[in-house]
Amino acid sequence: MPRIYQDVQITEQRITAIECSRCKKTATPDDFVEWQEFFTWINTGGFGSVWGDGTKVSVDLCQQCTHDIFSGFATIHDA
């Protein structure tokens, strides 16, 4: 039996920009350095979590905000 094909329309989503949750700076893939240095954290609060049980939490931070927040206690390893 021959194969029968049907054309279908597919919707695809692509990230075109990321906005920093703290300073609201926006980066696009064209700004390669900023784009690759964005910090994204996504979590679901567990039982007894300060965020709330089952609550979904996310944050996107540009490299400057990530540095400002974490540099005081981050462990930095030489390359």
Backbone as XML, in Angstrom:
<?xml version="1.0"?>
<chain id="A" units="angstrom">
  <residue number="1" name="MET">
    <atom name="N" x="0.852" y="-1.174" z="0.000"/>
    <atom name="CA" x="0.000" y="0.000" z="0.000"/>
    <atom name="C" x="0.897" y="1.237" z="0.000"/>
  </residue>
  <residue number="2" name="PRO">
    <atom name="N" x="0.660" y="2.188" z="-0.863"/>
    <atom name="CA" x="1.476" y="3.403" z="-0.902"/>
    <atom name="C" x="1.195" y="4.277" z="0.322"/>
  </residue>
  <residue number="3" name="ARG">
    <atom name="N" x="2.156" y="5.081" z="0.652"/>
    <atom name="CA" x="1.991" y="6.024" z="1.766"/>
    <atom name="C" x="1.172" y="7.208" z="1.309"/>
  </residue>
  <residue number="4" name="ILE">
    <atom name="N" x="0.288" y="7.641" z="2.162"/>
    <atom name="CA" x="-0.567" y="8.795" z="1.862"/>
    <atom name="C" x="-0.171" y="9.911" z="2.822"/>
  </residue>
  <residue number="5" name="TYR">
    <atom name="N" x="0.124" y="11.071" z="2.272"/>
    <atom name="CA" x="0.577" y="12.202" z="3.068"/>
    <atom name="C" x="-0.486" y="13.290" z="3.067"/>
  </residue>
  <residue number="6" name="GLN">
    <atom name="N" x="-0.493" y="14.039" z="4.146"/>
    <atom name="CA" x="-1.392" y="15.179" z="4.262"/>
    <atom name="C" x="-0.576" y="16.349" z="4.801"/>
  </residue>
  <residue number="7" name="ASP">
    <atom name="N" x="-0.702" y="17.525" z="4.211"/>
    <atom name="CA" x="-0.015" y="18.711" z="4.703"/>
    <atom name="C" x="-0.688" y="19.168" z="5.993"/>
  </residue>
  <residue number="8" name="VAL">
    <atom name="N" x="0.136" y="19.496" z="6.992"/>
    <atom name="CA" x="-0.380" y="20.020" z="8.249"/>
    <atom name="C" x="0.401" y="21.279" z="8.616"/>
  </residue>
  <residue number="9" name="GLN">
    <atom name="N" x="-0.247" y="22.172" z="9.317"/>
    <atom name="CA" x="0.404" y="23.402" z="9.763"/>
    <atom name="C" x="0.898" y="23.191" z="11.185"/>
  </residue>
  <residue number="10" name="ILE">
    <atom name="N" x="2.152" y="23.555" z="11.428"/>
    <atom name="CA" x="2.755" y="23.398" z="12.745"/>
    <atom name="C" x="3.158" y="24.773" z="13.256"/>
  </residue>
  <residue number="11" name="THR">
    <atom name="N" x="2.786" y="25.064" z="14.491"/>
    <atom name="CA" x="3.179" y="26.317" z="15.121"/>
    <atom name="C" x="4.381" y="26.048" z="16.003"/>
  </residue>
  <residue number="12" name="GLU">
    <atom name="N" x="5.403" y="26.867" z="15.849"/>
    <atom name="CA" x="6.631" y="26.695" z="16.607"/>
    <atom name="C" x="6.936" y="27.978" z="17.349"/>
  </residue>
  <residue number="13" name="GLN">
    <atom name="N" x="7.366" y="27.863" z="18.594"/>
    <atom name="CA" x="7.762" y="29.032" z="19.358"/>
    <atom name="C" x="9.276" y="29.049" z="19.497"/>
  </residue>
  <residue number="14" name="ARG">
    <atom name="N" x="9.856" y="30.229" z="19.323"/>
    <atom name="CA" x="11.290" y="30.412" z="19.508"/>
    <atom name="C" x="11.493" y="31.590" z="20.432"/>
  </residue>
  <residue number="15" name="ILE">
    <atom name="N" x="12.478" y="31.476" z="21.302"/>
    <atom name="CA" x="12.805" y="32.604" z="22.169"/>
    <atom name="C" x="13.533" y="33.638" z="21.322"/>
  </residue>
  <residue number="16" name="THR">
    <atom name="N" x="13.006" y="34.842" z="21.278"/>
    <atom name="CA" x="13.628" y="35.898" z="20.482"/>
    <atom name="C" x="14.318" y="36.941" z="21.354"/>
  </residue>
  <residue number="17" name="ALA">
    <atom name="N" x="14.022" y="36.940" z="22.647"/>
    <atom name="CA" x="14.652" y="37.876" z="23.574"/>
    <atom name="C" x="14.435" y="37.370" z="24.995"/>
  </residue>
  <residue number="18" name="ILE">
    <atom name="N" x="15.330" y="37.789" z="25.877"/>
    <atom name="CA" x="15.197" y="37.504" z="27.300"/>
    <atom name="C" x="15.290" y="38.836" z="28.031"/>
  </residue>
  <residue number="19" name="GLU">
    <atom name="N" x="14.375" y="39.044" z="28.979"/>
    <atom name="CA" x="14.393" y="40.265" z="29.779"/>
    <atom name="C" x="14.840" y="39.929" z="31.192"/>
  </residue>
  <residue number="20" name="CYS">
    <atom name="N" x="15.777" y="40.693" z="31.712"/>
    <atom name="CA" x="16.262" y="40.499" z="33.068"/>
    <atom name="C" x="15.133" y="40.815" z="34.049"/>
  </residue>
  <residue number="21" name="SER">
    <atom name="N" x="14.896" y="39.897" z="34.967"/>
    <atom name="CA" x="13.837" y="40.070" z="35.960"/>
    <atom name="C" x="14.134" y="41.207" z="36.934"/>
  </residue>
  <residue number="22" name="ARG">
    <atom name="N" x="15.394" y="41.572" z="37.048"/>
    <atom name="CA" x="15.790" y="42.595" z="38.010"/>
    <atom name="C" x="15.881" y="43.987" z="37.380"/>
  </residue>
  <residue number="23" name="CYS">
    <atom name="N" x="16.705" y="44.138" z="36.335"/>
    <atom name="CA" x="16.942" y="45.477" z="35.763"/>
    <atom name="C" x="16.160" y="45.742" z="34.484"/>
  </residue>
  <residue number="24" name="LYS">
    <atom name="N" x="15.504" y="44.713" z="33.953"/>
    <atom name="CA" x="14.670" y="44.795" z="32.741"/>
    <atom name="C" x="15.470" y="44.950" z="31.450"/>
  </residue>
  <residue number="25" name="LYS">
    <atom name="N" x="16.807" y="44.774" z="31.508"/>
    <atom name="CA" x="17.624" y="44.781" z="30.290"/>
    <atom name="C" x="17.182" y="43.620" z="29.407"/>
  </residue>
  <residue number="26" name="THR">
    <atom name="N" x="17.145" y="43.845" z="28.102"/>
    <atom name="CA" x="16.734" y="42.811" z="27.160"/>
    <atom name="C" x="17.926" y="42.384" z="26.317"/>
  </residue>
  <residue number="27" name="ALA">
    <atom name="N" x="18.047" y="41.086" z="26.122"/>
    <atom name="CA" x="19.103" y="40.542" z="25.261"/>
    <atom name="C" x="18.464" y="39.693" z="24.177"/>
  </residue>
  <residue number="28" name="THR">
    <atom name="N" x="19.087" y="39.711" z="23.007"/>
    <atom name="CA" x="18.641" y="38.901" z="21.875"/>
    <atom name="C" x="19.806" y="37.999" z="21.455"/>
  </residue>
  <residue number="29" name="PRO">
    <atom name="N" x="19.531" y="36.982" z="20.648"/>
    <atom name="CA" x="20.618" y="36.114" z="20.180"/>
    <atom name="C" x="21.704" y="36.867" z="19.407"/>
  </residue>
  <residue number="30" name="ASP">
    <atom name="N" x="21.375" y="38.029" z="18.857"/>
    <atom name="CA" x="22.377" y="38.830" z="18.139"/>
    <atom name="C" x="23.466" y="39.351" z="19.083"/>
  </residue>
  <residue number="31" name="ASP">
    <atom name="N" x="23.108" y="39.576" z="20.347"/>
    <atom name="CA" x="24.072" y="40.014" z="21.356"/>
    <atom name="C" x="24.594" y="38.757" z="22.046"/>
  </residue>
  <residue number="32" name="PHE">
    <atom name="N" x="25.468" y="38.051" z="21.335"/>
    <atom name="CA" x="25.888" y="36.699" z="21.723"/>
    <atom name="C" x="26.418" y="36.619" z="23.146"/>
  </residue>
  <residue number="33" name="VAL">
    <atom name="N" x="27.281" y="37.540" z="23.547"/>
    <atom name="CA" x="27.894" y="37.467" z="24.875"/>
    <atom name="C" x="26.835" y="37.613" z="25.958"/>
  </residue>
  <residue number="34" name="GLU">
    <atom name="N" x="26.000" y="38.614" z="25.854"/>
    <atom name="CA" x="24.957" y="38.813" z="26.865"/>
    <atom name="C" x="23.973" y="37.645" z="26.859"/>
  </residue>
  <residue number="35" name="TRP">
    <atom name="N" x="23.616" y="37.185" z="25.675"/>
    <atom name="CA" x="22.662" y="36.081" z="25.532"/>
    <atom name="C" x="23.166" y="34.818" z="26.244"/>
  </residue>
  <residue number="36" name="GLN">
    <atom name="N" x="24.432" y="34.471" z="26.013"/>
    <atom name="CA" x="24.955" y="33.240" z="26.594"/>
    <atom name="C" x="25.216" y="33.368" z="28.090"/>
  </residue>
  <residue number="37" name="GLU">
    <atom name="N" x="25.365" y="34.587" z="28.592"/>
    <atom name="CA" x="25.658" y="34.787" z="30.009"/>
    <atom name="C" x="24.405" y="34.975" z="30.864"/>
  </residue>
  <residue number="38" name="PHE">
    <atom name="N" x="23.216" y="35.012" z="30.266"/>
    <atom name="CA" x="21.992" y="35.134" z="31.057"/>
    <atom name="C" x="21.885" y="33.939" z="31.984"/>
  </residue>
  <residue number="39" name="PHE">
    <atom name="N" x="21.450" y="34.183" z="33.212"/>
    <atom name="CA" x="21.269" y="33.146" z="34.225"/>
    <atom name="C" x="19.770" y="32.906" z="34.367"/>
  </residue>
  <residue number="40" name="THR">
    <atom name="N" x="19.340" y="31.666" z="34.206"/>
    <atom name="CA" x="17.935" y="31.313" z="34.355"/>
    <atom name="C" x="17.795" y="30.260" z="35.438"/>
  </residue>
  <residue number="41" name="TRP">
    <atom name="N" x="16.874" y="30.502" z="36.353"/>
    <atom name="CA" x="16.595" y="29.548" z="37.425"/>
    <atom name="C" x="15.104" y="29.263" z="37.430"/>
  </residue>
  <residue number="42" name="ILE">
    <atom name="N" x="14.736" y="27.991" z="37.376"/>
    <atom name="CA" x="13.335" y="27.564" z="37.392"/>
    <atom name="C" x="13.204" y="26.499" z="38.473"/>
  </residue>
  <residue number="43" name="ASN">
    <atom name="N" x="12.196" y="26.634" z="39.311"/>
    <atom name="CA" x="12.042" y="25.699" z="40.414"/>
    <atom name="C" x="10.556" y="25.515" z="40.737"/>
  </residue>
  <residue number="44" name="THR">
    <atom name="N" x="10.233" y="24.384" z="41.313"/>
    <atom name="CA" x="8.900" y="24.134" z="41.847"/>
    <atom name="C" x="9.047" y="23.931" z="43.340"/>
  </residue>
  <residue number="45" name="GLY">
    <atom name="N" x="8.346" y="24.756" z="44.118"/>
    <atom name="CA" x="8.432" y="24.655" z="45.566"/>
    <atom name="C" x="7.943" y="23.306" z="46.066"/>
  </residue>
  <residue number="46" name="GLY">
    <atom name="N" x="8.710" y="22.723" z="46.944"/>
    <atom name="CA" x="8.336" y="21.442" z="47.541"/>
    <atom name="C" x="7.559" y="21.639" z="48.834"/>
  </residue>
  <residue number="47" name="PHE">
    <atom name="N" x="7.275" y="20.561" z="49.515"/>
    <atom name="CA" x="6.542" y="20.615" z="50.773"/>
    <atom name="C" x="7.297" y="21.491" z="51.771"/>
  </residue>
  <residue number="48" name="GLY">
    <atom name="N" x="6.634" y="22.475" z="52.329"/>
    <atom name="CA" x="7.244" y="23.366" z="53.308"/>
    <atom name="C" x="8.140" y="24.439" z="52.714"/>
  </residue>
  <residue number="49" name="SER">
    <atom name="N" x="8.176" y="24.577" z="51.389"/>
    <atom name="CA" x="9.024" y="25.572" z="50.726"/>
    <atom name="C" x="8.591" y="26.990" z="51.096"/>
  </residue>
  <residue number="50" name="VAL">
    <atom name="N" x="9.574" y="27.879" z="51.227"/>
    <atom name="CA" x="9.254" y="29.290" z="51.479"/>
    <atom name="C" x="8.524" y="29.904" z="50.282"/>
  </residue>
  <residue number="51" name="TRP">
    <atom name="N" x="8.651" y="29.296" z="49.110"/>
    <atom name="CA" x="7.973" y="29.784" z="47.910"/>
    <atom name="C" x="6.512" y="29.342" z="47.877"/>
  </residue>
  <residue number="52" name="GLY">
    <atom name="N" x="6.208" y="28.273" z="48.585"/>
    <atom name="CA" x="4.856" y="27.725" z="48.583"/>
    <atom name="C" x="4.863" y="26.341" z="47.957"/>
  </residue>
  <residue number="53" name="ASP">
    <atom name="N" x="4.134" y="25.445" z="48.539"/>
    <atom name="CA" x="4.068" y="24.065" z="48.082"/>
    <atom name="C" x="3.496" y="23.998" z="46.669"/>
  </residue>
  <residue number="54" name="GLY">
    <atom name="N" x="4.291" y="23.495" z="45.723"/>
    <atom name="CA" x="3.854" y="23.347" z="44.338"/>
    <atom name="C" x="3.928" y="24.610" z="43.508"/>
  </residue>
  <residue number="55" name="THR">
    <atom name="N" x="4.379" y="25.708" z="44.110"/>
    <atom name="CA" x="4.472" y="26.978" z="43.377"/>
    <atom name="C" x="5.630" y="26.927" z="42.389"/>
  </residue>
  <residue number="56" name="LYS">
    <atom name="N" x="5.384" y="27.369" z="41.176"/>
    <atom name="CA" x="6.436" y="27.440" z="40.162"/>
    <atom name="C" x="7.096" y="28.816" z="40.262"/>
  </residue>
  <residue number="57" name="VAL">
    <atom name="N" x="8.426" y="28.819" z="40.335"/>
    <atom name="CA" x="9.201" y="30.042" z="40.510"/>
    <atom name="C" x="10.256" y="30.095" z="39.411"/>
  </residue>
  <residue number="58" name="SER">
    <atom name="N" x="10.442" y="31.250" z="38.794"/>
    <atom name="CA" x="11.501" y="31.383" z="37.794"/>
    <atom name="C" x="12.070" y="32.796" z="37.833"/>
  </residue>
  <residue number="59" name="VAL">
    <atom name="N" x="13.320" y="32.899" z="37.417"/>
    <atom name="CA" x="13.987" y="34.191" z="37.339"/>
    <atom name="C" x="15.004" y="34.137" z="36.195"/>
  </residue>
  <residue number="60" name="ASP">
    <atom name="N" x="15.106" y="35.230" z="35.466"/>
    <atom name="CA" x="16.121" y="35.410" z="34.427"/>
    <atom name="C" x="16.933" y="36.637" z="34.811"/>
  </residue>
  <residue number="61" name="LEU">
    <atom name="N" x="18.256" y="36.484" z="34.860"/>
    <atom name="CA" x="19.122" y="37.590" z="35.251"/>
    <atom name="C" x="20.224" y="37.803" z="34.215"/>
  </residue>
  <residue number="62" name="CYS">
    <atom name="N" x="20.447" y="39.066" z="33.850"/>
    <atom name="CA" x="21.560" y="39.395" z="32.956"/>
    <atom name="C" x="22.863" y="39.159" z="33.716"/>
  </residue>
  <residue number="63" name="GLN">
    <atom name="N" x="23.971" y="39.177" z="33.021"/>
    <atom name="CA" x="25.234" y="38.861" z="33.674"/>
    <atom name="C" x="25.611" y="39.888" z="34.736"/>
  </residue>
  <residue number="64" name="GLN">
    <atom name="N" x="25.273" y="41.149" z="34.535"/>
    <atom name="CA" x="25.611" y="42.165" z="35.533"/>
    <atom name="C" x="24.810" y="41.965" z="36.812"/>
  </residue>
  <residue number="65" name="CYS">
    <atom name="N" x="23.516" y="41.714" z="36.692"/>
    <atom name="CA" x="22.689" y="41.474" z="37.875"/>
    <atom name="C" x="23.093" y="40.179" z="38.572"/>
  </residue>
  <residue number="66" name="THR">
    <atom name="N" x="23.431" y="39.149" z="37.792"/>
    <atom name="CA" x="23.905" y="37.896" z="38.388"/>
    <atom name="C" x="25.163" y="38.163" z="39.200"/>
  </residue>
  <residue number="67" name="HIS">
    <atom name="N" x="26.074" y="38.929" z="38.635"/>
    <atom name="CA" x="27.317" y="39.268" z="39.332"/>
    <atom name="C" x="27.024" y="40.085" z="40.585"/>
  </residue>
  <residue number="68" name="ASP">
    <atom name="N" x="26.159" y="41.090" z="40.464"/>
    <atom name="CA" x="25.829" y="41.940" z="41.611"/>
    <atom name="C" x="25.247" y="41.128" z="42.767"/>
  </residue>
  <residue number="69" name="ILE">
    <atom name="N" x="24.405" y="40.168" z="42.461"/>
    <atom name="CA" x="23.726" y="39.386" z="43.493"/>
    <atom name="C" x="24.637" y="38.309" z="44.091"/>
  </residue>
  <residue number="70" name="PHE">
    <atom name="N" x="25.387" y="37.582" z="43.257"/>
    <atom name="CA" x="26.117" y="36.403" z="43.720"/>
    <atom name="C" x="27.596" y="36.623" z="44.024"/>
  </residue>
  <residue number="71" name="SER">
    <atom name="N" x="28.182" y="37.707" z="43.568"/>
    <atom name="CA" x="29.642" y="37.841" z="43.681"/>
    <atom name="C" x="30.142" y="37.865" z="45.122"/>
  </residue>
  <residue number="72" name="GLY">
    <atom name="N" x="29.307" y="38.260" z="46.065"/>
    <atom name="CA" x="29.741" y="38.330" z="47.451"/>
    <atom name="C" x="29.988" y="36.976" z="48.094"/>
  </residue>
  <residue number="73" name="PHE">
    <atom name="N" x="29.417" y="35.914" z="47.534"/>
    <atom name="CA" x="29.589" y="34.599" z="48.152"/>
    <atom name="C" x="29.822" y="33.476" z="47.150"/>
  </residue>
  <residue number="74" name="ALA">
    <atom name="N" x="29.917" y="33.798" z="45.877"/>
    <atom name="CA" x="30.171" y="32.769" z="44.860"/>
    <atom name="C" x="31.617" y="32.303" z="44.942"/>
  </residue>
  <residue number="75" name="THR">
    <atom name="N" x="31.847" y="31.034" z="44.673"/>
    <atom name="CA" x="33.193" y="30.499" z="44.567"/>
    <atom name="C" x="33.601" y="30.592" z="43.102"/>
  </residue>
  <residue number="76" name="ILE">
    <atom name="N" x="34.691" y="31.286" z="42.853"/>
    <atom name="CA" x="35.158" y="31.506" z="41.478"/>
    <atom name="C" x="36.395" y="30.663" z="41.237"/>
  </residue>
  <residue number="77" name="HIS">
    <atom name="N" x="36.355" y="29.828" z="40.227"/>
    <atom name="CA" x="37.466" y="28.949" z="39.874"/>
    <atom name="C" x="38.166" y="29.515" z="38.645"/>
  </residue>
  <residue number="78" name="ASP">
    <atom name="N" x="39.473" y="29.512" z="38.644"/>
    <atom name="CA" x="40.220" y="29.972" z="37.474"/>
    <atom name="C" x="39.956" y="29.052" z="36.298"/>
  </residue>
  <residue number="79" name="ALA">
    <atom name="N" x="39.967" y="29.643" z="35.105"/>
    <atom name="CA" x="39.729" y="28.866" z="33.884"/>
    <atom name="C" x="40.888" y="27.961" z="33.571"/>
  </residue>
</chain>
